[in-house]
Amino acid sequence: MTDRLRATLQRRVDEGTVPGALGLVARGDDVEVVTAGFLDAGRTTPMTRDAIFRIASLTKQVTAAVMMLVEDGRPALDAPVAEWLPEPAEPVVVRTPTSDVDDVVPAVRPITVEDLLSSRAGWGFPSDFSLPAVRALFEVQQDGRAPQAPPDPDTWPAALAKVPLLYQPGAAWLYHTCSDLQGVLIARACGRSLPEFLAERIFEPLGMRDTGFTVPPDRRERFTSLYRVGPAGALELADAPDGD
């Protein structure tokens, strides 16, 4: 298995898909870790088994830690989120997904905690980004790859509340926005910041020492660079270890 895994990762590096890669396969106590390539496209530092990566949208699974608060007794899954997120307490919904943003009807029921956990609150991204309500959402839902761009979590929900829902609460799964709302809900319900809550309840108990929202300066030599594919098909640096 180790040789096959190494060959698979090395093939991706040789093709130029990624500068480097790290793979892990575990069967009980039998753990195999394989590295290939480099931390950066400049090939200055070989990939290491303790390299630190941006996990991007895998963060969504972690923000579902709102279930820990449900297990603690607050909030309940069927509770309206208005107690903690009063900004969108009375949302409106576009009459049809293709309707203009001023052609709206009232929401038939409040948004619940379960709606946020299942990404069915009514805000989010479908496959068609050209819909008027989705274009309006893009005005307040910044690209997650630019972490310094969004407003603070007490300002953003108020801006979001001015955007009509694309679907009635509970009616359809939509990508992304509900995870951000879960983060705000967690912070308000527990009275601590989201990073503090996740560190105390998940990362520290699991020994996830390198997982968090920032990388300390003394660990950045292990931090991989972020690349995007340029117009010519080659990798272009999008964010260095000392960047956003």
Backbone as CSV, one residue per row, in Angstrom:
resi,resn,N_x,N_y,N_z,CA_x,CA_y,CA_z,C_x,C_y,C_z
1,MET,0.822,-1.207,0.000,0.000,0.000,0.000,0.862,1.266,0.000
2,THR,1.955,1.251,0.778,2.805,2.441,0.845,3.366,2.806,-0.530
3,ASP,3.830,1.807,-1.265,4.395,2.076,-2.590,3.334,2.607,-3.545
4,ARG,2.129,2.033,-3.483,1.052,2.498,-4.361,0.650,3.928,-4.020
5,LEU,0.554,4.229,-2.729,0.189,5.574,-2.310,1.259,6.580,-2.731
6,ARG,2.523,6.216,-2.529,3.621,7.100,-2.925,3.599,7.344,-4.435
7,ALA,3.351,6.292,-5.213,3.318,6.435,-6.669,2.168,7.337,-7.104
8,THR,1.026,7.221,-6.440,-0.128,8.058,-6.787,0.161,9.529,-6.511
9,LEU,0.715,9.809,-5.347,1.031,11.200,-5.009,2.123,11.750,-5.915
10,GLN,3.153,10.952,-6.174,4.247,11.427,-7.001,3.784,11.718,-8.423
11,ARG,2.840,10.926,-8.912,2.316,11.168,-10.251,1.649,12.543,-10.340
12,ARG,0.903,12.921,-9.313,0.265,14.239,-9.295,1.316,15.349,-9.266
13,VAL,2.372,15.135,-8.504,3.446,16.128,-8.446,4.129,16.236,-9.807
14,ASP,4.428,15.108,-10.409,5.108,15.118,-11.705,4.255,15.759,-12.797
15,GLU,2.926,15.603,-12.684,2.024,16.216,-13.663,1.885,17.718,-13.465
16,GLY,2.343,18.219,-12.322,2.210,19.638,-12.029,0.872,20.021,-11.427
17,THR,0.074,19.023,-11.032,-1.219,19.317,-10.422,-1.043,20.023,-9.086
18,VAL,-0.065,19.581,-8.316,0.253,20.179,-7.015,1.772,20.197,-6.851
19,PRO,2.302,21.163,-6.082,3.745,21.153,-5.815,4.163,19.980,-4.952
20,GLY,3.276,19.582,-4.054,3.584,18.492,-3.141,2.313,17.916,-2.567
21,ALA,2.428,16.780,-1.912,1.247,16.124,-1.361,1.652,15.256,-0.181
22,LEU,0.667,15.001,0.673,0.869,14.146,1.829,-0.334,13.230,1.925
23,GLY,-0.089,11.939,2.099,-1.186,10.986,2.213,-1.050,10.124,3.447
24,LEU,-2.185,9.768,4.031,-2.194,8.918,5.220,-3.278,7.865,5.065
25,VAL,-2.923,6.622,5.342,-3.887,5.527,5.371,-3.742,4.827,6.717
26,ALA,-4.851,4.645,7.411,-4.805,4.014,8.731,-5.760,2.830,8.780
27,ARG,-5.258,1.726,9.320,-6.093,0.558,9.614,-5.855,0.222,11.078
28,GLY,-6.712,0.743,11.929,-6.492,0.557,13.354,-5.196,1.225,13.775
29,ASP,-4.300,0.461,14.371,-3.018,1.013,14.812,-1.971,1.020,13.701
30,ASP,-2.312,0.465,12.544,-1.378,0.433,11.416,-1.569,1.703,10.595
31,VAL,-0.641,2.642,10.720,-0.748,3.947,10.068,0.418,4.124,9.105
32,GLU,0.099,4.438,7.849,1.118,4.685,6.835,1.019,6.141,6.384
33,VAL,2.147,6.846,6.399,2.195,8.243,5.963,3.236,8.362,4.861
34,VAL,2.837,9.002,3.764,3.713,9.142,2.601,3.736,10.605,2.175
35,THR,4.909,11.112,1.829,5.031,12.475,1.309,5.627,12.438,-0.089
36,ALA,5.334,13.496,-0.846,5.891,13.633,-2.186,6.015,15.110,-2.516
37,GLY,7.020,15.477,-3.256,7.156,16.842,-3.717,7.611,17.818,-2.647
38,PHE,7.107,19.066,-2.759,7.610,20.170,-1.952,6.464,20.988,-1.365
39,LEU,6.811,21.799,-0.346,5.829,22.684,0.271,5.426,23.816,-0.663
40,ASP,6.278,24.133,-1.643,6.027,25.264,-2.527,6.472,24.920,-3.946
41,ALA,5.928,25.665,-4.908,6.259,25.411,-6.298,7.700,25.752,-6.631
42,GLY,8.326,26.570,-5.796,9.733,26.891,-5.990,10.660,25.760,-5.582
43,ARG,10.087,24.706,-5.032,10.829,23.493,-4.659,11.958,23.807,-3.680
44,THR,11.671,24.712,-2.742,12.702,25.089,-1.775,12.712,24.191,-0.544
45,THR,11.528,23.643,-0.190,11.424,22.844,1.026,10.657,21.566,0.738
46,PRO,11.252,20.398,0.959,10.539,19.138,0.725,9.292,19.028,1.603
47,MET,8.285,18.361,1.074,7.075,18.099,1.854,7.427,17.238,3.065
48,THR,6.829,17.568,4.206,7.059,16.823,5.441,5.738,16.293,5.976
49,ARG,5.834,15.267,6.821,4.602,14.655,7.342,3.893,15.557,8.342
50,ASP,4.563,16.607,8.855,3.893,17.529,9.770,3.583,18.861,9.090
51,ALA,3.508,18.872,7.752,3.155,20.092,7.029,1.746,20.544,7.415
52,ILE,1.534,21.851,7.367,0.238,22.442,7.715,-0.440,22.921,6.432
53,PHE,-1.701,22.531,6.260,-2.473,22.872,5.062,-3.706,23.704,5.424
54,ARG,-4.131,24.529,4.500,-5.448,25.171,4.607,-6.499,24.101,4.287
55,ILE,-7.518,23.975,5.133,-8.517,22.931,4.882,-9.759,23.479,4.199
56,ALA,-9.813,24.790,3.971,-10.872,25.394,3.161,-12.256,24.929,3.619
57,SER,-13.060,24.405,2.691,-14.450,24.092,3.015,-14.613,22.868,3.894
58,LEU,-13.543,22.137,4.179,-13.657,21.096,5.201,-13.937,21.704,6.570
59,THR,-13.757,23.020,6.689,-14.144,23.725,7.904,-15.633,23.547,8.191
60,LYS,-16.425,23.334,7.154,-17.874,23.220,7.346,-18.237,22.068,8.276
61,GLN,-17.530,20.964,8.169,-17.813,19.843,9.073,-17.511,20.224,10.521
62,VAL,-16.520,21.090,10.709,-16.135,21.470,12.069,-17.149,22.438,12.671
63,THR,-17.657,23.376,11.866,-18.632,24.316,12.421,-19.940,23.625,12.788
64,ALA,-20.153,22.410,12.287,-21.314,21.641,12.731,-21.199,21.266,14.205
65,ALA,-20.139,21.727,14.867,-20.008,21.571,16.321,-21.135,22.263,17.067
66,VAL,-21.983,22.998,16.370,-23.189,23.520,17.020,-23.986,22.377,17.645
67,MET,-23.804,21.133,17.124,-24.474,19.972,17.723,-24.018,19.737,19.161
68,MET,-22.788,20.163,19.486,-22.336,20.046,20.873,-23.182,20.913,21.795
69,LEU,-23.548,22.100,21.301,-24.408,22.970,22.099,-25.812,22.371,22.217
70,VAL,-26.278,21.731,21.145,-27.569,21.052,21.214,-27.538,19.969,22.288
71,GLU,-26.437,19.202,22.334,-26.305,18.167,23.350,-26.216,18.773,24.752
72,ASP,-25.667,19.990,24.844,-25.592,20.676,26.133,-26.946,21.221,26.577
73,GLY,-27.910,21.204,25.683,-29.246,21.666,26.054,-29.643,22.998,25.484
74,ARG,-28.740,23.639,24.753,-29.110,24.877,24.079,-28.196,25.087,22.891
75,PRO,-28.738,25.396,21.782,-30.170,25.508,21.487,-30.745,24.155,21.072
76,ALA,-32.062,24.052,21.005,-32.710,22.834,20.499,-32.697,22.850,18.979
77,LEU,-32.705,21.663,18.377,-32.665,21.573,16.924,-33.845,22.286,16.268
78,ASP,-35.023,22.192,16.877,-36.206,22.787,16.266,-36.438,24.230,16.705
79,ALA,-35.477,24.794,17.449,-35.643,26.168,17.926,-35.392,27.167,16.797
80,PRO,-36.207,28.209,16.702,-35.901,29.286,15.754,-34.569,29.930,16.119
81,VAL,-33.808,30.305,15.112,-32.485,30.882,15.374,-32.573,32.340,15.817
82,ALA,-33.772,32.918,15.813,-33.915,34.350,16.087,-33.402,34.742,17.469
83,GLU,-33.410,33.807,18.433,-32.908,34.153,19.772,-31.441,34.542,19.726
84,TRP,-30.685,33.898,18.842,-29.254,34.166,18.738,-28.890,34.954,17.479
85,LEU,-29.742,34.858,16.477,-29.534,35.588,15.224,-30.788,36.414,14.942
86,PRO,-30.982,37.500,15.683,-32.215,38.274,15.508,-32.277,39.040,14.190
87,GLU,-31.127,39.229,13.548,-31.125,40.028,12.317,-32.069,39.452,11.253
88,PRO,-32.009,38.142,10.961,-32.939,37.592,9.963,-34.194,36.991,10.583
89,ALA,-34.755,37.651,11.604,-35.891,37.074,12.322,-37.136,36.967,11.445
90,GLU,-37.305,37.873,10.488,-38.485,37.850,9.618,-38.036,37.899,8.159
91,PRO,-37.444,36.824,7.661,-36.914,36.840,6.296,-38.023,36.824,5.254
92,VAL,-37.680,37.317,4.073,-38.571,37.203,2.924,-37.893,36.312,1.894
93,VAL,-38.709,35.768,0.997,-38.240,34.779,0.021,-38.652,35.248,-1.378
94,VAL,-37.750,35.132,-2.348,-38.154,35.463,-3.713,-39.282,34.516,-4.145
95,ARG,-40.202,35.051,-4.927,-41.394,34.281,-5.284,-41.041,32.979,-5.999
96,THR,-40.088,33.041,-6.893,-39.514,31.861,-7.530,-38.012,32.059,-7.560
97,PRO,-37.215,31.011,-7.712,-35.760,31.191,-7.736,-35.277,32.169,-8.808
98,THR,-36.040,32.332,-9.880,-35.619,33.239,-10.946,-36.164,34.649,-10.781
99,SER,-36.952,34.896,-9.735,-37.574,36.207,-9.549,-36.549,37.269,-9.183
100,ASP,-36.880,38.521,-9.461,-36.054,39.633,-9.031,-36.101,39.752,-7.507
101,VAL,-35.121,40.433,-6.949,-35.005,40.492,-5.493,-36.114,41.308,-4.834
102,ASP,-36.859,42.084,-5.612,-37.970,42.835,-5.023,-39.312,42.132,-5.203
103,ASP,-39.302,40.948,-5.815,-40.518,40.146,-5.974,-40.476,39.048,-4.922
104,VAL,-40.983,39.382,-3.724,-40.789,38.498,-2.573,-42.109,38.191,-1.884
105,VAL,-42.058,37.129,-1.088,-43.176,36.733,-0.226,-42.599,36.467,1.166
106,PRO,-43.431,36.499,2.202,-42.909,36.196,3.547,-42.486,34.733,3.660
107,ALA,-41.536,34.477,4.533,-41.176,33.091,4.851,-42.350,32.429,5.554
108,VAL,-42.611,31.166,5.220,-43.773,30.479,5.781,-43.547,30.067,7.228
109,ARG,-42.288,30.010,7.637,-41.973,29.678,9.033,-40.589,30.214,9.364
110,PRO,-40.248,30.286,10.648,-38.912,30.773,11.030,-37.809,29.800,10.594
111,ILE,-36.617,30.322,10.467,-35.427,29.495,10.247,-35.049,28.837,11.574
112,THR,-34.786,27.543,11.544,-34.448,26.805,12.762,-32.970,26.422,12.783
113,VAL,-32.535,25.968,13.938,-31.163,25.489,14.083,-30.915,24.321,13.135
114,GLU,-31.877,23.429,13.009,-31.728,22.291,12.103,-31.578,22.757,10.652
115,ASP,-32.259,23.837,10.274,-32.106,24.376,8.922,-30.662,24.786,8.670
116,LEU,-30.027,25.399,9.669,-28.627,25.792,9.504,-27.736,24.559,9.370
117,LEU,-27.961,23.566,10.222,-27.118,22.366,10.203,-27.257,21.580,8.903
118,SER,-28.419,21.635,8.300,-28.651,20.897,7.056,-28.496,21.773,5.820
119,SER,-28.021,23.005,5.996,-27.824,23.953,4.882,-29.110,24.194,4.109
120,ARG,-30.226,24.278,4.835,-31.526,24.493,4.197,-32.233,25.729,4.744
121,ALA,-31.459,26.727,5.168,-32.083,27.942,5.686,-32.718,28.779,4.587
122,GLY,-32.211,28.634,3.345,-32.732,29.437,2.233,-31.697,30.335,1.614
123,TRP,-30.614,30.621,2.337,-29.464,31.348,1.781,-28.382,30.350,1.376
124,GLY,-27.668,30.675,0.334,-26.564,29.835,-0.096,-26.476,29.803,-1.607
125,PHE,-25.572,28.980,-2.108,-25.263,28.977,-3.529,-25.760,27.704,-4.204
126,PRO,-26.604,27.860,-5.236,-27.016,26.730,-6.062,-26.032,26.560,-7.209
127,SER,-26.380,25.744,-8.171,-25.496,25.566,-9.332,-25.556,26.750,-10.288
128,ASP,-26.640,27.527,-10.233,-26.816,28.663,-11.136,-26.512,29.962,-10.398
129,PHE,-25.341,30.545,-10.662,-24.952,31.777,-9.983,-25.576,33.024,-10.602
130,SER,-26.310,32.858,-11.707,-26.877,34.024,-12.383,-28.214,34.466,-11.800
131,LEU,-28.799,33.694,-10.905,-30.091,34.058,-10.332,-29.980,35.382,-9.576
132,PRO,-30.980,36.263,-9.697,-30.883,37.583,-9.052,-30.597,37.521,-7.556
133,ALA,-31.260,36.621,-6.831,-31.030,36.528,-5.387,-29.629,36.029,-5.072
134,VAL,-29.064,35.203,-5.939,-27.703,34.713,-5.729,-26.702,35.831,-6.004
135,ARG,-26.939,36.626,-7.039,-26.060,37.770,-7.297,-26.082,38.743,-6.127
136,ALA,-27.272,38.927,-5.529,-27.367,39.789,-4.351,-26.607,39.195,-3.174
137,LEU,-26.662,37.876,-3.040,-25.933,37.217,-1.952,-24.432,37.412,-2.102
138,PHE,-23.930,37.382,-3.328,-22.498,37.578,-3.558,-22.015,38.939,-3.047
139,GLU,-22.915,39.905,-2.926,-22.527,41.224,-2.431,-22.130,41.185,-0.956
140,VAL,-22.676,40.229,-0.218,-22.391,40.153,1.224,-21.669,38.874,1.617
141,GLN,-21.684,37.855,0.754,-21.019,36.582,1.042,-19.701,36.548,0.287
142,GLN,-18.646,37.011,0.938,-17.359,37.146,0.275,-16.710,35.779,0.045
143,ASP,-15.766,35.757,-0.880,-15.014,34.543,-1.186,-14.270,34.071,0.062
144,GLY,-14.519,32.834,0.463,-13.886,32.309,1.672,-12.388,32.183,1.579
145,ARG,-11.838,32.243,0.345,-10.388,32.170,0.191,-9.717,33.505,0.482
146,ALA,-10.523,34.543,0.770,-9.993,35.857,1.153,-10.459,36.141,2.584
147,PRO,-9.826,35.508,3.582,-10.369,35.532,4.942,-10.408,36.907,5.589
148,GLN,-9.627,37.878,5.068,-9.644,39.209,5.655,-10.773,40.065,5.093
149,ALA,-11.449,39.593,4.042,-12.433,40.415,3.345,-13.773,40.566,4.065
150,PRO,-14.334,39.506,4.649,-15.680,39.642,5.224,-15.707,40.600,6.408
151,PRO,-16.872,41.238,6.638,-17.017,42.075,7.838,-17.057,41.215,9.088
152,ASP,-17.025,41.856,10.249,-17.007,41.107,11.503,-18.342,40.384,11.694
153,PRO,-18.354,39.342,12.538,-19.551,38.506,12.668,-20.746,39.190,13.295
154,ASP,-20.589,40.394,13.819,-21.747,41.131,14.304,-22.305,42.067,13.243
155,THR,-21.519,42.347,12.206,-21.972,43.207,11.114,-22.556,42.394,9.966
156,TRP,-21.919,41.265,9.670,-22.304,40.471,8.502,-23.745,39.967,8.539
157,PRO,-24.271,39.439,9.668,-25.653,38.944,9.635,-26.671,40.021,9.297
158,ALA,-26.413,41.258,9.703,-27.344,42.336,9.381,-27.380,42.591,7.880
159,ALA,-26.206,42.520,7.236,-26.167,42.689,5.780,-26.842,41.518,5.084
160,LEU,-26.616,40.307,5.598,-27.228,39.124,5.006,-28.747,39.183,5.089
161,ALA,-29.268,39.700,6.196,-30.713,39.735,6.402,-31.429,40.577,5.354
162,LYS,-30.709,41.458,4.669,-31.318,42.294,3.630,-31.432,41.566,2.292
163,VAL,-30.825,40.376,2.200,-30.874,39.583,0.973,-32.023,38.588,1.099
164,PRO,-32.931,38.543,0.121,-34.036,37.582,0.225,-33.544,36.146,0.104
165,LEU,-34.257,35.249,0.762,-33.961,33.835,0.649,-34.266,33.360,-0.773
166,LEU,-33.499,32.381,-1.227,-33.747,31.798,-2.548,-34.869,30.766,-2.478
167,TYR,-34.980,30.079,-1.342,-36.036,29.090,-1.115,-36.600,29.283,0.282
168,GLN,-37.792,28.763,0.495,-38.390,28.778,1.819,-37.533,27.958,2.781
169,PRO,-37.491,28.336,4.065,-36.711,27.561,5.043,-37.077,26.078,5.017
170,GLY,-36.062,25.233,4.950,-36.260,23.797,4.942,-36.529,23.190,3.588
171,ALA,-36.667,24.019,2.532,-37.119,23.502,1.238,-36.000,22.985,0.354
172,ALA,-34.781,23.507,0.490,-33.726,23.123,-0.460,-32.353,23.292,0.181
173,TRP,-31.455,22.396,-0.208,-30.056,22.482,0.230,-29.310,23.495,-0.633
174,LEU,-28.562,24.383,0.022,-27.743,25.374,-0.675,-26.380,25.428,-0.008
175,TYR,-25.384,25.733,-0.790,-23.999,25.611,-0.319,-23.524,26.840,0.457
176,HIS,-22.777,26.622,1.513,-21.850,27.562,2.135,-22.413,28.467,3.233
177,THR,-23.432,29.281,2.924,-23.809,30.368,3.835,-24.211,29.862,5.212
178,CYS,-24.916,28.741,5.279,-25.377,28.244,6.576,-24.219,27.885,7.503
179,SER,-23.083,27.502,6.936,-21.930,27.189,7.786,-21.412,28.442,8.483
180,ASP,-21.392,29.565,7.755,-20.987,30.824,8.382,-21.974,31.220,9.479
181,LEU,-23.245,31.017,9.218,-24.252,31.343,10.235,-24.106,30.439,11.456
182,GLN,-23.733,29.187,11.243,-23.488,28.307,12.388,-22.363,28.846,13.264
183,GLY,-21.322,29.380,12.626,-20.214,29.943,13.393,-20.654,31.101,14.258
184,VAL,-21.476,31.987,13.702,-21.994,33.122,14.483,-22.899,32.618,15.598
185,LEU,-23.734,31.637,15.286,-24.643,31.074,16.296,-23.860,30.483,17.460
186,ILE,-22.812,29.724,17.171,-22.007,29.121,18.231,-21.446,30.199,19.155
187,ALA,-20.849,31.227,18.555,-20.221,32.277,19.366,-21.234,32.975,20.257
188,ARG,-22.397,33.278,19.711,-23.407,34.000,20.499,-24.038,33.117,21.554
189,ALA,-24.250,31.838,21.238,-24.913,30.949,22.192,-24.016,30.593,23.364
190,CYS,-22.688,30.519,23.132,-21.786,30.113,24.217,-21.059,31.297,24.840
191,GLY,-21.159,32.479,24.234,-20.531,33.661,24.806,-19.032,33.715,24.633
192,ARG,-18.505,32.959,23.679,-17.073,32.979,23.381,-16.894,33.064,21.868
193,SER,-15.691,33.373,21.441,-15.451,33.412,20.004,-15.469,31.998,19.444
194,LEU,-15.738,31.892,18.155,-15.733,30.577,17.517,-14.376,29.883,17.644
195,PRO,-13.241,30.565,17.391,-11.947,29.886,17.586,-11.753,29.359,18.996
196,GLU,-12.177,30.126,20.006,-12.027,29.669,21.391,-12.874,28.427,21.652
197,PHE,-14.106,28.435,21.160,-14.995,27.296,21.384,-14.452,26.038,20.726
198,LEU,-14.034,26.153,19.461,-13.545,24.971,18.746,-12.257,24.442,19.366
199,ALA,-11.386,25.356,19.807,-10.148,24.910,20.445,-10.443,24.123,21.718
200,GLU,-11.352,24.645,22.543,-11.636,24.006,23.830,-12.393,22.695,23.676
201,ARG,-13.360,22.661,22.757,-14.250,21.509,22.688,-13.803,20.442,21.684
202,ILE,-12.987,20.805,20.704,-12.616,19.837,19.668,-11.112,19.683,19.531
203,PHE,-10.421,20.763,19.203,-9.011,20.637,18.826,-8.129,20.186,19.989
204,GLU,-8.260,20.818,21.146,-7.410,20.441,22.276,-7.706,19.021,22.777
205,PRO,-8.980,18.619,22.954,-9.233,17.240,23.397,-8.722,16.190,22.424
206,LEU,-8.705,16.492,21.126,-8.250,15.529,20.127,-6.753,15.628,19.840
207,GLY,-6.056,16.533,20.515,-4.630,16.692,20.277,-4.309,17.306,18.932
208,MET,-5.233,18.090,18.382,-5.028,18.724,17.077,-4.282,20.039,17.277
209,ARG,-3.005,19.921,17.567,-2.203,21.075,17.982,-2.010,22.107,16.880
210,ASP,-2.077,21.675,15.637,-1.804,22.583,14.524,-3.069,23.060,13.820
211,THR,-4.222,22.810,14.422,-5.481,23.184,13.782,-6.050,24.435,14.431
212,GLY,-6.359,25.438,13.628,-6.926,26.682,14.133,-7.148,27.650,12.993
213,PHE,-7.420,28.893,13.340,-7.738,29.902,12.336,-6.519,30.703,11.898
214,THR,-5.427,30.578,12.617,-4.178,31.244,12.242,-3.022,30.272,12.452
215,VAL,-1.910,30.552,11.791,-0.694,29.762,11.970,0.336,30.640,12.676
216,PRO,0.772,30.285,13.884,1.745,31.101,14.608,3.049,31.231,13.822
217,PRO,3.766,32.339,13.999,5.010,32.551,13.246,6.016,31.414,13.392
218,ASP,6.092,30.794,14.570,7.103,29.765,14.768,6.746,28.436,14.089
219,ARG,5.570,28.359,13.437,5.180,27.142,12.729,5.088,27.359,11.218
220,ARG,5.341,28.555,10.760,5.081,28.852,9.358,6.077,28.212,8.409
221,GLU,7.195,27.736,8.920,8.105,27.016,8.033,7.498,25.680,7.600
222,ARG,6.444,25.234,8.292,5.744,24.003,7.922,4.454,24.270,7.152
223,PHE,4.159,25.535,6.906,2.893,25.934,6.291,3.035,25.941,4.772
224,THR,2.168,25.206,4.095,2.228,25.146,2.633,1.690,26.428,2.014
225,SER,2.114,26.721,0.796,1.584,27.857,0.044,0.307,27.448,-0.687
226,LEU,-0.521,28.441,-0.950,-1.771,28.218,-1.674,-1.599,28.657,-3.125
227,TYR,-2.014,27.793,-4.052,-1.860,28.083,-5.479,-3.208,28.014,-6.187
228,ARG,-3.295,28.711,-7.298,-4.431,28.590,-8.206,-3.894,28.314,-9.602
229,VAL,-4.742,27.812,-10.455,-4.346,27.531,-11.830,-4.516,28.796,-12.664
230,GLY,-3.437,29.255,-13.281,-3.468,30.467,-14.075,-4.049,30.242,-15.458
231,PRO,-4.199,31.316,-16.249,-4.790,31.207,-17.595,-4.049,30.235,-18.501
232,ALA,-2.746,30.118,-18.304,-1.959,29.217,-19.158,-1.941,27.783,-18.629
233,GLY,-2.626,27.543,-17.508,-2.682,26.200,-16.952,-1.622,25.898,-15.921
234,ALA,-0.715,26.855,-15.685,0.343,26.653,-14.693,-0.117,27.134,-13.316
235,LEU,0.531,26.613,-12.277,0.193,27.032,-10.923,0.711,28.444,-10.662
236,GLU,-0.141,29.272,-10.038,0.241,30.626,-9.658,0.055,30.788,-8.163
237,LEU,0.963,31.469,-7.508,0.870,31.665,-6.067,-0.331,32.550,-5.742
238,ALA,-1.205,32.058,-4.876,-2.371,32.828,-4.441,-2.180,33.375,-3.036
239,ASP,-1.478,32.638,-2.187,-1.280,33.098,-0.813,-0.078,32.366,-0.219
240,ALA,0.893,33.118,0.238,2.112,32.554,0.822,1.887,32.295,2.322
241,PRO,2.798,31.596,2.977,2.640,31.323,4.401,2.482,32.558,5.273
242,ASP,3.052,33.691,4.874,2.910,34.919,5.644,1.798,35.822,5.113
243,GLY,0.916,35.285,4.257,-0.153,36.084,3.660,-1.411,36.106,4.511
244,ASP,-2.579,36.103,3.838,-3.859,36.204,4.555,-4.111,35.023,5.470
